[in-house]
Amino acid sequence: MSKSTFPKKSSESGQPSVATCATVAVALTPFWVLNAGTAKKLGQHSAGILNYHVVADNDRRDLLIAVTKNEGGGYFSRERVPFRAIVACLEKYKSGEPFVSKVLKDVFVSKSSNNAGFLCAVLHALGLLSAAAVAKTQHVVTSDWLLWEKTMLAETGTRVELPTEIGGDLPAGSVAASDHKDHRKTLEIPAKKAQ
């Protein structure tokens, strides 16, 4: 496990503090950072390293996984994805059947095309997936995921406060953080020339 810089440590009150920016209300919600590490990208032509956090909610009942930094190219989302949503999405593959990364696209609110592949890279680094024997671009479920979840929730961790949007249309159980602003493109339409 490699170390990363953690977000702001929280106070012991356990109550989220609220701030607003422009049009989005944001609360600082307490979480426990249980694992901070790096993962190598899986694409054949991909360069760079991904940083990730495995966090637990304040009550230590649910795990969430987030890519926090991309040291190479590619758009991505910093969403904290519920571990149980990942487990549910891969339930039919636990028998060892190979699958492609895009199977995990539905666990994200953001629609960046790299989200699922980056999450698979993190799951490989955590020992929960490995490359399929039939094709290196596919994955197979490895390890006992429920035991891993139980072990991870028992970690000491570091208590922090992370921003969470208030309101909005998020799927049940998900906690979304804003897309990585350094990798967001804006479509600009040039003004018409005077005739």
N, C-alpha and C positions, 0 to 999 in steps of 0.2 A: 504494500500500500504506500503510495507516495503522498506526501503532504501537499495540501493546497491552502491558500489563504481563505479563511472562513469569513462569512458575512458578519455583520455586527452582532456581538454577543447580546443576549436579551437580559432584561431585568428579571427578577424572580417573581414578578407579579403574575405572569401567565396570561395577562389580558393583552389582546392585540391593540396596538396604538394605531390610529387612523390618520392618514394624510391624503390630500387630494392633489392631483396634478392635471392641469388643463381640464379634461372632461372625464377622467377616470379616477374613481376613488380607490385608494390603495391602503390596505391595512398591513402592519407589520405583525406577522403571526409567528408565535414561538414554534420552533422545530428542534429536533436533535439531529445533528450531523453525525452519523455513525461510521461513515467510510468516505474518504476523499481520495480519489486515485486518478490514474491515467489509463487510457486505452488506445491501442494502435488502430487506426482506421483499417477496414477490411478490404476495401476496393483495391483491385490490382494496380491501378494507376494513382491511388490516393497517397498523399503525403501528409505528414503532420500527425499530431497527437490530439486526442480529445481528453479533456478533464471532466470528471463527473463527481457527483455527490450522491450518496445513499442517505436519505434522511427518514426520520420517523416523526409522526405527528406528536404534539405535545404530550398526549396520553400514552404514547408508545404502543399503539394498537395497529397502526398501518405504516408500511414502508412506502417511500416514493423514491424514484430514481430520476436524476436530471443531468443532462449534459450541461456543463457550466462554461466551457471554453473550447474553442476550436482553433488550434494553432496552425491550421492549414486553410485551404480554401473550402468554400461550401456554406450555404445557408443552413441554419438550424434554429431550433426553438429551445429555450431554456425551461420549458415546462417541467414541472415535477409530476411525473407519471406514476399513478398508483401501481404498486407491484402486483396487487391482486387483479388489476385489469390486464396486465401482461400475462399472468398465469391463466386467466380465463381465455384470453386470445389464443394461447398456445396449447390449451387443454387437449385438443385432438392430435397434437404432435408429440405428446409425451411418450408415446410408444416407440419413438425413434424414427418416425417418418420425417424425411427432410422437408424443409420449407425455405422459401425465399424471404428476404428482409421485409418486403412490402406487406407481408401478412400483418405486421405490427403497426401499419399506418393508422389504423382506426383507434389506437389508444391515445392519439394526440389530438388536441384541439386545433393546433396550427397545422397547416397543410404543406409545410416545406418538404420537398422530395427527399432530403437527406435524413429526416428525423428517424425513420425506421432503421435505416442502415447504421446510423450512429448509435442508436439504442442497442442494436445487435452487437456492435463492437464493444459496448460497455458490458453487455451480458456475457460476452466471450471473456473479457478481462476478469469478470467476477466468477468465472468457472461454471456458469449456468448454461452456456451454449458452447458447442464446438463445431468445427467445419464438418460438413457431411462428407462421407467417403466417396459418394457418387459424383459430387461437384463441389469444388471449393467455394463457389458462390452461394451455396445453400448451407443451412444450419441444422443441427439436431440438438434436442434438449438433452442435457447431461445433468448429473448430480440430483440430489433430493432437494427440490425447491422449497418444500415446506420446512425441512430441517434448516436450510440456509436462512429462511425468513425468521425462524425462531432464534437461531444463533445470532443473527444480525440485530434483532430487537433486544437481545440481552447485552449488547455492547454498551460501554459506558457513554461514549459520544460527547459532543460539545453542544450546549444549548445556545441557539442563535435565534434571531428574528429575521424572517425573510418576507419580502413584499408579496402580497397576494391581492389581486383585484377583487373589489367588492361588487357584487351584482354581475350582470352579463349572462350569457347563455352558455354555461359549461355543462358537460355531461356529468351525471351524478358521480360523486367520488373523485372527480379530478380536481387538481389544483394547478392552475395555469399561471406561469410567469410570462412576462412579455417576451416576444421574439428578440433575439440578439440584435441590437440596433446596429452594430458594426457590419452586419451581413444583410441588412434590409435594403432592397432597391426601391427607388421611387420612380414611377413612370411619369415622364414629363412629355407633354405634347407641345411642340413648338408653336409659337404664335403664327397666325397667317400673315403673309407678307402683303403689304398694301399694293393694290393693283393700279 
